[in-house]
Amino acid sequence: MFPTECDVVIIGGGPAGATTGSLLRKANPRRRIVILEKSRFPRHHIGESTLPEMNRILHKMGVLAKVEAAGFVRKRGITYKWASDKPPFSDVFSEGVLDGLVGTPEHVPDYSWQVERSRYDAILLGHARELGAEVFEGTQATGLLRSGDRIAGLEVMREGRPSRLSAEFVVDCSGQSRVLSSWLRLDKQAHALGDLGIYRYYRGFRWSSDLVGSLTASRIFFQAAPRGWMWFIPLSADLVSVGLVTRREFLRRTPAVALFDEELATLPEIVGMLEGATMAAAPADPDPTPRTHTIADWSYSHAAPAGPGYYLAGDAAAFVDPILSSGVLLAHQSGLSVANAINTHWTAPDVSEAELHAAYAEFYRDLYGGFLKMAHWWYTRREVGIDEWLKLARELGSGAVGAQEIADSDTSSFMTFAAGFLSDFRFVNVGCGFGDKGLGLSVDGVEGTSVGHKLHLELRQRSIRLRSKIKRMDTSAYLATDIGTDRWWRLPVIHLHGEQGEDTYRPPVLGKPHSDEWVTTCLRAIERVLRCCDGSMSLEQAVDRTVATFPRKDWQPLRKLCDLVLAGLYVKGALERA
Ligand SMILES: Cc1cc2nc3c(=O)[nH]c(=O)nc-3n(C[C@H](O)[C@H](O)[C@H](O)COP(=O)(O)OP(=O)(O)OC[C@H]3O[C@@H](n4cnc5c(N)ncnc54)[C@H](O)[C@@H]3O)c2cc1C
């Protein structure tokens, strides 16, 4: 029976919707979570090359083993053919910086997959259903229910019959349909990159291991074309997805099929791999005739991806040109963050909805922002050469704690980026460590990881004397979330004023972070240890003297906190050796 009310209704059963629904149900088995999907799965979808970073979310959802068991082609890296007269750039993730450095648990692989989206999405949606989300396929959201300023549910069309479904929250995961933002007429920003995708499938292609690796260790192949770029994504030993990202303006002179053929003809590598191959129908396309597909590919974002009673996730919130295959990862990441926001609303009344909305907007901007900058560079400056692009990846991560230590070259920075570990790069803004658990690192610091070890090596000489350059400190708060938690947390941020100029620092909050009282204790310890850094006493004495002013039971976490803060501020240049 179709319900008339629920706690959360999600529009769309793609990766964003399935992630939001699964995680909400996992954390709240008694809540009623409804997913509406207008099509019937399995349905065809583009967006087939995925990034390893999403594995941690699949693991959290409990669906990783099912995806692994589906037998998709494993993706281990990428090859970019940048210019016809240049050799291709090719690298694999595990030779970048993933191994050990991000501390990915052993059961979470550091490869991803090139997926038939019809099967991938069906696995995820089926999983959400198993977790107790009520999934209604063939059911379209057609309008909004409102209660004053708040969105209060949806008008729905199901089997030709209209109905109404009220809900505390509506989450729009409708992909490029962006239904909620168009009903609400939300402002959106367009980003001038490619704006049109034209693609086909072929059977019987030739694996060229130099360009695309092997079936168990494949690489996505990108090639720059005169009017855009093309992808070559093997989906099995036999089937390959080949696409062109270009601009709609070229259609004025050339029809899509001819445009595709003309660009393809300029790329001998792809032509070579397609020798003897024949065009095939798209996976799960109800039309079995092989054909050329076209789809909008313009990049956009919404400044306000949340408001009273609603959240936007996945493509419904923002779309970034697929040059770095980021869309599915962003769908999973935003689904996770929205589920955590709604959980926070239910479990932490001290965190206001407005705060959550602002934090989610900032978080999402950070997430897609890095991919957007990389894509924008590609469209505007690519003639400079790929080396500069790799350098940009390094620059984007340069402020993240530990990023410099991990990524010892532009290439390894880029491969970290290309594996999707941008979410760790975002800790440039939220101040957490570069590592496997995001918020966990913010809470527990980076000590014990290889990154932390490198960072703190110098400060392990506990006899060194430090002098603080900080004249004044103010504190405020920010909200953070990540894979290691089901909610958003309010954490402190310190604004530093001093000889080193103005800066902000987001300290770790060790041990028992989840109370305002403990956060206050941590901030007090930070103030005291910095006061001891006047050049007169050793690091050890400064820390000992500080912790001695607190109850003995708190000494251990506070000692670790002081060590980490001194290391962090030393790296930032707010402390110097006396
Ligand atoms: C040309 C091109 C190439 C791409 N290549 C890649 C790639 O290689 N790798 C990558 O990661 N990403 C790629 N992407 C992006 C990727 O396709 C998307 O980012 C991803 O699918 C977003 O997931 P989602 O869950 O937000 O939306 P979707 O997967 O689009 O799911 C939205 C769902 O909502 C349903 N829906 C829509 N309206 C309604 C309604 N009113 N009521 C009920 N249901 C509704 C739809 O039927 C659909 O199932 C590419 C995109 C394009 C255009």
The ligand as an SDF file (V2000), in Angstrom:
LIG
                    3D

 53 58  0  0  0  0  0  0  0  0999 V2000
   27.9580   12.4210  -20.3640 C   0  0  0  0  0  0  0  0  0  0  0  0
   28.1140   12.0650  -18.9080 C   0  0  0  0  0  0  0  0  0  0  0  0
   29.1190   11.2000  -18.5170 C   0  0  0  0  0  0  0  0  0  0  0  0
   29.2800   10.8850  -17.1640 C   0  0  0  0  0  0  0  0  0  0  0  0
   30.2810   10.0330  -16.7770 N   0  0  0  0  0  0  0  0  0  0  0  0
   30.4700    9.7770  -15.4710 C   0  0  0  0  0  0  0  0  0  0  0  0
   31.5020    8.8790  -15.0470 C   0  0  0  0  0  0  0  0  0  0  0  0
   32.2340    8.3020  -15.8450 O   0  0  0  0  0  0  0  0  0  0  0  0
   31.6310    8.6670  -13.7110 N   0  0  0  0  0  0  0  0  0  0  0  0
   30.8330    9.2700  -12.7950 C   0  0  0  0  0  0  0  0  0  0  0  0
   31.0160    9.0660  -11.5920 O   0  0  0  0  0  0  0  0  0  0  0  0
   29.8260   10.0840  -13.1730 N   0  0  0  0  0  0  0  0  0  0  0  0
   29.6340   10.3500  -14.4800 C   0  0  0  0  0  0  0  0  0  0  0  0
   28.5970   11.1460  -14.8530 N   0  0  0  0  0  0  0  0  0  0  0  0
   27.7350   11.7150  -13.8050 C   0  0  0  0  0  0  0  0  0  0  0  0
   26.7540   10.6800  -13.2300 C   0  0  0  0  0  0  0  0  0  0  0  0
   25.9510   10.1550  -14.2400 O   0  0  0  0  0  0  0  0  0  0  0  0
   25.8840   11.3320  -12.1710 C   0  0  0  0  0  0  0  0  0  0  0  0
   26.6510   12.2260  -11.3970 O   0  0  0  0  0  0  0  0  0  0  0  0
   25.2000   10.3460  -11.2260 C   0  0  0  0  0  0  0  0  0  0  0  0
   24.3960    9.4530  -11.9360 O   0  0  0  0  0  0  0  0  0  0  0  0
   24.3700   11.1050  -10.1920 C   0  0  0  0  0  0  0  0  0  0  0  0
   23.6170   10.2410   -9.3950 O   0  0  0  0  0  0  0  0  0  0  0  0
   22.2340   10.7370   -8.7690 P   0  0  0  0  0  0  0  0  0  0  0  0
   21.7930    9.6610   -7.8480 O   0  0  0  0  0  0  0  0  0  0  0  0
   22.3850   12.1090   -8.2750 O   0  0  0  0  0  0  0  0  0  0  0  0
   21.2390   10.8620   -9.9980 O   0  0  0  0  0  0  0  0  0  0  0  0
   20.7470    9.7610  -11.0460 P   0  0  0  0  0  0  0  0  0  0  0  0
   21.6810    8.6290  -11.0910 O   0  0  0  0  0  0  0  0  0  0  0  0
   20.4690   10.4800  -12.3060 O   0  0  0  0  0  0  0  0  0  0  0  0
   19.3860    9.2360  -10.4270 O   0  0  0  0  0  0  0  0  0  0  0  0
   18.2460   10.0590  -10.3790 C   0  0  0  0  0  0  0  0  0  0  0  0
   17.0070    9.1890  -10.3680 C   0  0  0  0  0  0  0  0  0  0  0  0
   15.8790   10.0070  -10.1240 O   0  0  0  0  0  0  0  0  0  0  0  0
   14.7830    9.5340  -10.8680 C   0  0  0  0  0  0  0  0  0  0  0  0
   13.8210   10.6370  -10.9990 N   0  0  0  0  0  0  0  0  0  0  0  0
   13.9710   11.7910  -11.7020 C   0  0  0  0  0  0  0  0  0  0  0  0
   12.8820   12.5730  -11.5580 N   0  0  0  0  0  0  0  0  0  0  0  0
   12.0470   11.9060  -10.7370 C   0  0  0  0  0  0  0  0  0  0  0  0
   10.7500   12.1900  -10.2140 C   0  0  0  0  0  0  0  0  0  0  0  0
   10.1080   13.3430  -10.5030 N   0  0  0  0  0  0  0  0  0  0  0  0
   10.1520   11.2840   -9.4020 N   0  0  0  0  0  0  0  0  0  0  0  0
   10.7900   10.1140   -9.1060 C   0  0  0  0  0  0  0  0  0  0  0  0
   12.0060    9.7830   -9.5930 N   0  0  0  0  0  0  0  0  0  0  0  0
   12.6260   10.6740  -10.3760 C   0  0  0  0  0  0  0  0  0  0  0  0
   15.4140    9.1220  -12.1690 C   0  0  0  0  0  0  0  0  0  0  0  0
   14.6160    8.1820  -12.8550 O   0  0  0  0  0  0  0  0  0  0  0  0
   16.7490    8.5090  -11.7060 C   0  0  0  0  0  0  0  0  0  0  0  0
   16.6890    7.1200  -11.5210 O   0  0  0  0  0  0  0  0  0  0  0  0
   28.4060   11.4460  -16.1960 C   0  0  0  0  0  0  0  0  0  0  0  0
   27.3790   12.2920  -16.6170 C   0  0  0  0  0  0  0  0  0  0  0  0
   27.2280   12.6120  -17.9380 C   0  0  0  0  0  0  0  0  0  0  0  0
   26.1110   13.5260  -18.3540 C   0  0  0  0  0  0  0  0  0  0  0  0
  1  2  1  0
  2  3  1  0
  2 52  2  0
  3  4  2  0
  4  5  1  0
  4 50  1  0
  5  6  2  0
  6  7  1  0
  6 13  1  0
  7  8  2  0
  7  9  1  0
  9 10  1  0
 10 11  2  0
 10 12  1  0
 12 13  2  0
 13 14  1  0
 14 15  1  0
 14 50  1  0
 15 16  1  0
 16 17  1  0
 16 18  1  0
 18 19  1  0
 18 20  1  0
 20 21  1  0
 20 22  1  0
 22 23  1  0
 23 24  1  0
 24 25  2  0
 24 26  1  0
 24 27  1  0
 27 28  1  0
 28 29  2  0
 28 30  1  0
 28 31  1  0
 31 32  1  0
 32 33  1  0
 33 34  1  0
 33 48  1  0
 34 35  1  0
 35 36  1  0
 35 46  1  0
 36 37  1  0
 36 45  1  0
 37 38  2  0
 38 39  1  0
 39 40  1  0
 39 45  2  0
 40 41  1  0
 40 42  2  0
 42 43  1  0
 43 44  2  0
 44 45  1  0
 46 47  1  0
 46 48  1  0
 48 49  1  0
 50 51  2  0
 51 52  1  0
 52 53  1  0
M  END
$$$$
